[in-house]
């Protein structure tokens, strides 16, 4: 699975361990600014699934938008 140059390791600590592998794939693409419809197409998911996964990612990490997501995951690296 291509993650558009973002290195998100399953064995990381903190924030990344709270995400499922599917959520990590969505988060990696979201961090690159990829629109959710393109994320859905790239990962062979429905746009609604990607929106739901992004919502769960935000909840798990205690953030409310992509900018905060980027900060939370980069701070965890």
C-alpha beads as a LAMMPS data file, in Angstrom:
LAMMPS data file: protein, C-alpha beads

77 atoms
76 bonds

1 atom types
1 bond types

-500.0 500.0 xlo xhi
-500.0 500.0 ylo yhi
-500.0 500.0 zlo zhi

Masses

1 110.0

Atoms # bond

1 1 1 0.000 0.000 0.000
2 1 1 1.424 3.348 -1.036
3 1 1 1.458 5.999 1.675
4 1 1 2.483 9.024 -0.421
5 1 1 5.865 9.557 1.208
6 1 1 4.636 9.691 4.789
7 1 1 6.360 7.307 7.140
8 1 1 3.843 6.034 9.659
9 1 1 5.117 2.941 11.367
10 1 1 2.828 0.420 13.048
11 1 1 5.417 -0.018 15.782
12 1 1 5.479 3.671 16.687
13 1 1 4.520 4.956 20.072
14 1 1 1.655 7.005 21.399
15 1 1 -0.804 8.324 18.834
16 1 1 -0.012 5.837 16.067
17 1 1 -0.611 2.819 18.309
18 1 1 -4.169 4.024 18.861
19 1 1 -4.944 3.734 15.144
20 1 1 -5.809 0.586 13.217
21 1 1 -3.765 -0.247 10.109
22 1 1 -6.668 0.994 7.947
23 1 1 -6.808 4.258 9.916
24 1 1 -3.040 4.696 9.544
25 1 1 -3.372 4.406 5.757
26 1 1 -6.143 7.035 5.720
27 1 1 -4.215 9.281 8.127
28 1 1 -1.073 9.104 5.971
29 1 1 -2.944 10.292 2.914
30 1 1 -4.920 12.912 4.853
31 1 1 -1.660 14.324 6.216
32 1 1 -0.531 14.882 2.620
33 1 1 -3.654 16.930 1.948
34 1 1 -5.324 14.278 -0.205
35 1 1 -9.090 14.903 -0.518
36 1 1 -11.200 12.206 1.131
37 1 1 -12.770 11.199 -2.200
38 1 1 -9.318 10.541 -3.676
39 1 1 -8.294 8.674 -0.509
40 1 1 -11.393 6.513 -0.972
41 1 1 -10.568 5.800 -4.612
42 1 1 -6.922 5.052 -3.843
43 1 1 -7.749 2.668 -0.986
44 1 1 -10.777 1.101 -2.720
45 1 1 -13.201 2.338 -0.060
46 1 1 -16.360 4.380 -0.190
47 1 1 -16.064 8.107 0.552
48 1 1 -18.410 7.584 3.526
49 1 1 -16.023 4.979 4.972
50 1 1 -13.090 7.374 4.677
51 1 1 -15.096 10.199 6.306
52 1 1 -16.029 7.838 9.154
53 1 1 -12.436 6.693 9.563
54 1 1 -11.193 10.286 9.639
55 1 1 -13.797 11.078 12.291
56 1 1 -12.619 8.106 14.391
57 1 1 -8.983 9.128 13.919
58 1 1 -9.783 12.653 15.123
59 1 1 -11.652 11.262 18.148
60 1 1 -8.899 8.809 19.071
61 1 1 -6.222 11.495 18.850
62 1 1 -8.274 14.279 20.397
63 1 1 -8.009 16.566 17.371
64 1 1 -10.628 18.304 15.265
65 1 1 -9.019 18.833 11.852
66 1 1 -6.223 17.778 9.500
67 1 1 -3.824 20.461 10.692
68 1 1 -4.111 19.198 14.269
69 1 1 -3.800 15.614 12.975
70 1 1 -0.514 16.458 11.271
71 1 1 0.810 18.093 14.431
72 1 1 -0.299 15.172 16.639
73 1 1 1.292 12.527 14.423
74 1 1 4.508 14.462 13.776
75 1 1 4.876 15.164 17.485
76 1 1 4.553 11.404 18.047
77 1 1 7.341 10.516 15.591

Bonds

1 1 1 2
2 1 2 3
3 1 3 4
4 1 4 5
5 1 5 6
6 1 6 7
7 1 7 8
8 1 8 9
9 1 9 10
10 1 10 11
11 1 11 12
12 1 12 13
13 1 13 14
14 1 14 15
15 1 15 16
16 1 16 17
17 1 17 18
18 1 18 19
19 1 19 20
20 1 20 21
21 1 21 22
22 1 22 23
23 1 23 24
24 1 24 25
25 1 25 26
26 1 26 27
27 1 27 28
28 1 28 29
29 1 29 30
30 1 30 31
31 1 31 32
32 1 32 33
33 1 33 34
34 1 34 35
35 1 35 36
36 1 36 37
37 1 37 38
38 1 38 39
39 1 39 40
40 1 40 41
41 1 41 42
42 1 42 43
43 1 43 44
44 1 44 45
45 1 45 46
46 1 46 47
47 1 47 48
48 1 48 49
49 1 49 50
50 1 50 51
51 1 51 52
52 1 52 53
53 1 53 54
54 1 54 55
55 1 55 56
56 1 56 57
57 1 57 58
58 1 58 59
59 1 59 60
60 1 60 61
61 1 61 62
62 1 62 63
63 1 63 64
64 1 64 65
65 1 65 66
66 1 66 67
67 1 67 68
68 1 68 69
69 1 69 70
70 1 70 71
71 1 71 72
72 1 72 73
73 1 73 74
74 1 74 75
75 1 75 76
76 1 76 77
